[in-house]
């Protein structure tokens, strides 16, 4: 039985994808990345996604022809495809749009991808995919109970996973803290805009994570986003009951999570 799936991670600036062994959580093809088409229009993004899927499969076929065993001897042609996207996703429809065209709002996006790719896909929010990746293959592997992942970037993305089961579309970057939308004060973009020191930013994060801790009582917080590579600068400044750790799969989290969910489906 094949353990391969293709994961695609669509962002505001780049679209990347790879073939994944969903048993081990390893990429078994080179990661392909292309710029997100200017304007983030639906048809252009779908076309770029199709190009990436076709390049992944072509690379595997070429490798198989040379006897390289790059996909561990498995046929990738029928591998399920998972696509993660920066939007609230309900029944395959995108209900919001972050850093892409507003034409995505209310769009039957899953159907659009399936028509172009000629196969069923699993379509999911990007932070949800990252959370699944950390539970299956990363910082929360083997953890039970509620795991809460946040991604600190332009905004704050979030994912809730309970005993390995995803609770989709948790928009916890938008809870109110001190009378304001949390991500406007505590995202990494807010730190950059305000030229905040690590200590001043950590004070805002403390208020945010303390509120999440009070509301959800998670077993573990995971912090993702590009700034998590500098976790030593701010995580030790937080004082919480709940353990809080950096994500392990920053660049590949969306790919891994989307592939894992597609394979599970």
C-alpha positions in Angstrom: 0.0 0.0 0.0 1.4 3.4 -1.0 2.3 5.8 1.8 2.9 8.7 -0.6 0.9 11.9 -0.9 1.6 15.3 -2.5 1.4 18.4 -0.3 1.0 21.9 -1.7 1.4 25.0 0.4 -0.1 28.2 -1.1 1.1 31.5 0.4 0.9 35.2 -0.5 4.4 35.3 -1.9 5.2 31.7 -2.9 3.6 28.3 -3.7 5.6 25.2 -2.8 5.1 21.5 -3.0 6.7 18.1 -2.7 6.0 14.4 -2.5 5.8 13.2 1.1 6.1 9.8 2.7 3.2 10.2 5.2 4.5 7.4 7.4 7.9 9.0 8.1 7.0 12.6 7.5 9.9 12.9 5.0 10.0 14.7 1.7 10.8 12.0 -1.0 11.1 14.5 -3.9 12.8 17.9 -4.2 10.7 20.7 -2.9 9.5 22.9 -5.8 8.7 26.5 -5.2 7.3 29.1 -7.5 6.2 32.8 -6.9 2.6 33.3 -6.2 1.2 35.1 -9.4 0.9 38.8 -9.0 -2.6 39.8 -7.6 -3.2 36.3 -6.3 -6.1 35.6 -8.8 -7.8 32.2 -8.5 -7.2 30.9 -12.0 -3.5 31.9 -11.9 -2.9 30.3 -8.6 -4.6 27.1 -9.7 -2.5 27.0 -12.8 0.7 27.4 -10.9 -0.3 24.7 -8.5 -1.0 22.4 -11.4 2.5 23.1 -12.8 4.1 22.2 -9.5 2.1 18.9 -9.2 3.0 18.0 -12.8 6.7 18.7 -12.1 6.7 16.6 -9.0 5.2 13.7 -10.9 7.5 14.1 -13.8 10.5 14.1 -11.6 9.3 10.9 -9.9 8.7 9.2 -13.3 12.1 10.2 -14.5 13.7 8.9 -11.3 11.8 5.6 -11.6 13.0 5.3 -15.2 16.6 5.6 -14.0 16.0 3.1 -11.3 16.9 5.6 -8.6 14.1 4.6 -6.2 13.6 8.2 -5.1 10.0 7.4 -4.1 11.1 4.2 -2.3 9.9 2.1 -5.2 6.3 3.3 -5.0 4.1 4.6 -7.8 3.4 8.3 -7.2 1.0 8.8 -10.1 -2.1 8.1 -8.1 -0.8 9.8 -4.9 -3.5 11.9 -3.1 -3.0 15.7 -3.2 -3.5 18.0 -0.2 -3.6 21.8 -0.7 -3.4 24.3 2.1 -4.4 27.9 1.7 -4.5 31.1 3.7 -8.3 31.2 4.2 -11.1 29.9 6.3 -12.2 26.7 4.4 -15.7 25.3 4.8 -16.8 22.4 2.7 -14.1 23.2 0.1 -15.2 26.9 -0.1 -12.8 29.7 0.8 -14.6 32.1 3.1 -11.8 34.6 3.5 -8.6 35.6 1.8 -5.3 36.7 3.3 -2.7 38.3 1.0 -4.4 37.0 -2.1 -7.2 38.3 -4.3 -10.6 39.0 -2.7 -12.1 36.9 -5.5 -11.3 33.9 -3.3 -14.0 34.9 -0.8 -17.0 32.6 -1.3 -15.3 30.6 -4.1 -15.8 26.9 -4.6 -12.0 26.6 -4.5 -11.7 22.8 -4.0 -13.8 22.2 -7.1 -11.7 24.6 -9.0 -8.5 22.8 -8.1 -10.0 19.4 -8.7 -11.2 20.3 -12.2 -7.7 21.5 -13.2 -5.8 18.7 -11.6 -8.2 16.0 -12.8 -8.3 14.3 -9.3 -9.8 14.7 -5.9 -7.9 16.8 -3.4 -8.1 17.7 0.3 -8.3 21.4 0.8 -7.5 22.9 4.1 -6.5 26.1 6.0 -2.7 26.7 6.1 -2.4 27.0 9.9 -4.5 23.9 10.3 -2.1 22.0 8.0 0.9 23.3 10.0 -0.8 22.1 13.2 -1.4 18.6 11.8 2.3 18.4 10.7 3.5 19.2 14.2 1.2 16.7 15.8 2.0 13.9 13.3 5.7 14.5 12.7 7.0 17.4 14.9 7.0 19.1 18.3 3.7 17.5 19.4 4.3 13.9 18.2 3.0 11.5 20.8 1.2 14.2 22.8 -2.4 13.6 24.0 -5.0 16.1 24.8 -5.3 19.6 23.3 -2.4 21.0 21.3 -2.7 24.7 20.3 -0.4 25.9 17.5 0.0 29.6 16.6 1.9 31.1 13.7 3.3 34.5 14.3 3.7 36.5 11.1 1.8 39.1 9.2 -1.1 38.1 11.4 -1.6 35.2 13.9 -2.7 31.9 12.5 -3.9 29.1 14.8 -4.7 25.4 14.9 -6.5 23.3 17.5 -5.8 19.5 17.6 -7.3 17.3 20.2 -6.0 13.7 20.5 -4.7 14.0 16.9 -8.1 15.2 15.6 -8.1 18.6 13.9 -10.8 21.2 15.0 -10.7 23.3 11.8 -10.7 27.0 11.2 -9.8 28.3 14.7 -9.3 32.0 14.1 -7.6 32.6 17.5 -5.6 35.5 16.2 -8.8 37.5 16.3 -9.7 37.1 20.0 -9.9 40.4 21.9 -7.1 41.1 24.3 -7.0 44.4 26.1 -9.8 45.7 24.0 -8.1 45.0 20.6 -7.8 42.3 18.0 -4.9 40.2 19.3 -3.0 40.0 16.0 -2.9 43.8 15.7 -0.8 43.9 18.9 1.0 40.6 19.1 1.8 39.4 15.6 5.4 39.6 14.4 4.3 42.3 12.0 3.1 44.4 15.0 6.5 44.0 16.5 8.1 45.2 13.3 5.7 48.1 12.9 6.2 49.3 16.4 10.0 48.6 16.4 9.4 46.7 19.7 12.3 45.1 21.6 12.0 41.3 22.2 11.1 42.1 25.8 8.3 44.6 24.9 6.9 42.2 22.3 7.1 39.3 24.8 5.0 41.3 27.2 2.2 41.5 24.5 2.7 37.8 23.8 2.3 37.0 27.5 -1.1 38.7 27.6 -2.1 36.8 24.5 -1.0 33.3 25.5 -2.3 33.8 29.1 -5.7 34.5 27.6 -5.6 31.4 25.4 -4.4 29.4 28.4 -7.4 30.6 30.4 -9.9 29.9 27.6 -8.6 26.5 26.4 -6.3 24.9 29.1 -4.1 23.2 26.4 -1.5 20.5 27.1 1.0 22.3 24.8 1.5 25.5 22.9 3.6 25.4 19.7 4.8 28.6 18.1 5.4 28.7 14.4 6.1 31.3 11.7 9.4 32.5 10.5 10.2 34.2 13.8 10.1 30.9 15.6 13.7 30.3 14.5 14.6 33.1 17.0 12.5 31.5 19.8 15.4 31.8 22.3 14.8 35.6 22.2 11.2 35.6 23.4 9.8 32.2 24.5 12.0 32.2 27.7 10.5 35.6 28.6 7.0 34.1 28.9 5.5 32.8 32.2 2.8 30.2 31.6 1.5 27.0 33.2 1.4 25.4 29.8 4.7 24.3 28.1 5.4 26.4 25.0 7.9 25.2 22.4 8.9 26.3 18.8 7.6 24.4 15.8 10.0 22.0 14.2 8.7 22.1 10.6 8.5 25.8 9.7 9.2 25.8 6.0 7.7 22.4 5.3 4.8 22.3 7.8 2.1 23.2 5.2 3.4 20.6 2.8 3.6 17.9 5.4 0.2 18.6 7.0 -1.7 18.9 3.7 -0.2 15.6 2.5 -1.0 13.8 5.8 -4.6 15.0 5.6 -5.0 14.0 2.0 -3.6 10.5 2.7 -5.9 10.1 5.7 -8.9 11.0 3.6 
